[in-house]
Structures are given as structure tokens and as C-alpha cells.
Amino acid sequence: MSPRTGDHAYPPQIAALPLQTGSTLVSDWTLLRRGDKVYLKNNGYRTYSGYIDEKTVDSTIIWLSSNGAFGRRMAYHSDTEQVWRVE
């Protein structure tokens, strides 16, 4: 079964990706900048990987864009997913 967040199920090919070494958990989203390479992690699984495309002025919402077939994704700071910046 794929990990779930809300009503979204993640494809097994994304959920099964190993977590990257050299990554830093970013709890304070004001530190995120456009173009930062990041991945989202939920319940121990990487759920999305891409780049910060945009964020709200108060940094409570970020939009991520991937180079692959998974398109653009929005994340809320209050969600259970964690944001990890790839160094």
C-alpha cells in the first residue's frame, strides 16, 4: 500500500525512493528559497522530489516543481510532510 497524505496516494516508484544523505530538515520555511532542491517526507517515505517554485509571503505554502512526470505540487506548512533540502 502506498503512503497517503489526506486524499493523495503516492506512486510506489516515488514512495520507494531512498532518502538522500547530505539533506537537511527545514522546519522554518522562511529559510527556503526559490530554486532550492528539496524532497518531501511523510511517515518515513519520500513522497515528492523537486525544486521550490514559489512560496507565499508568510512561507506557509510552497509550490514544488519536478523535472519528471509528476508535475507541480503544493504543500502546506501545517501538513504532516517534512521538507528536506538537498545539500
Buried (B, 14 or more C-beta within 10 A) or exposed (E): EBBEBEEEEBEEEBBEBEEEEEBEEBEEBEEBEEEBBBBBBBEEBBBBBBBBBEBEEEEEBBBBBBEEEBEEBEBEBEBEBBBBBBE
